[in-house]
Amino acid sequence: SLPPRNFLKLNVDAHLKDDGRWGLGLILRRDDGRCVGAAMKVYNGSNDVGMAEVMGLREALTLIESMNLTRVVIELDA
C-alpha cells in the first residue's frame, strides 16, 4: 500500500539462504508510488529469520538518518 500523503514509505525484506547468508532489500517510495531509491545487501550470518529482519530494520533506520528524512513509514513483513 502507498504511504499517507506527504510521507515516504520504506519497504524492507530479508531472504535467508540455506548456507547462512541472506539478502536484504529496501525500496523507498513516494505517496504517488514512484520510487525514490532502492538498495540491496548480502550478509553472512546465522539462519535466524528474526535477526535478518532486525538487521533490515537497522539498515532502514541508518538510511533514513543518512538522508535526513522525516515522515517515513517503515514496513516489514515480519
C-alpha positions in Angstrom: 0.0 0.0 0.0 1.1 3.6 -0.6 2.2 5.8 2.3 -0.1 8.6 3.5 0.1 11.9 1.6 3.4 13.8 2.1 5.1 10.7 3.6 7.6 8.3 2.2 7.4 4.5 2.6 10.4 2.3 3.1 9.7 -1.4 2.4 12.3 -3.8 3.9 12.6 -7.5 3.3 15.2 -10.2 4.2 15.6 -13.6 2.5 17.6 -16.3 4.2 19.5 -19.0 2.2 20.4 -22.4 3.5 24.1 -21.6 3.6 23.7 -19.0 6.3 23.9 -16.0 4.0 20.9 -13.7 3.5 19.9 -10.9 1.2 18.3 -7.6 2.3 16.3 -5.4 0.0 14.9 -1.9 0.6 12.8 0.3 -1.6 11.7 3.9 -0.8 8.6 5.2 -2.5 6.7 8.4 -2.6 3.0 8.7 -1.9 2.2 8.6 -5.6 4.0 5.2 -5.8 7.1 6.5 -7.6 10.5 5.0 -6.5 12.9 7.4 -4.7 15.6 4.8 -4.3 16.4 1.2 -3.6 19.3 -0.8 -2.1 20.3 -4.4 -1.7 22.9 -6.1 0.6 24.1 -9.6 1.2 25.2 -10.6 4.7 26.9 -13.6 6.2 25.1 -14.7 9.3 23.0 -17.3 11.0 19.8 -19.0 9.9 17.8 -16.8 12.3 15.0 -15.1 10.4 14.2 -12.7 13.2 17.8 -11.5 13.2 17.7 -10.9 9.5 14.6 -8.8 9.8 16.1 -6.8 12.7 19.2 -6.1 10.5 16.9 -5.0 7.8 15.2 -2.5 10.1 18.6 -1.3 11.3 19.7 -0.7 7.7 16.4 1.2 7.1 16.9 3.4 10.1 20.5 4.1 9.0 19.4 5.0 5.5 16.6 7.4 6.8 19.1 9.1 9.2 21.8 9.4 6.5 19.3 11.1 4.1 17.9 13.4 6.8 14.4 12.1 6.0 11.3 12.8 8.1 7.8 11.5 7.6 8.8 7.9 6.7 6.7 4.8 7.2 8.8 1.6 7.5 7.1 -1.6 6.5 8.4 -5.1 7.1 6.7 -8.4 6.6 7.7 -10.0 9.9 
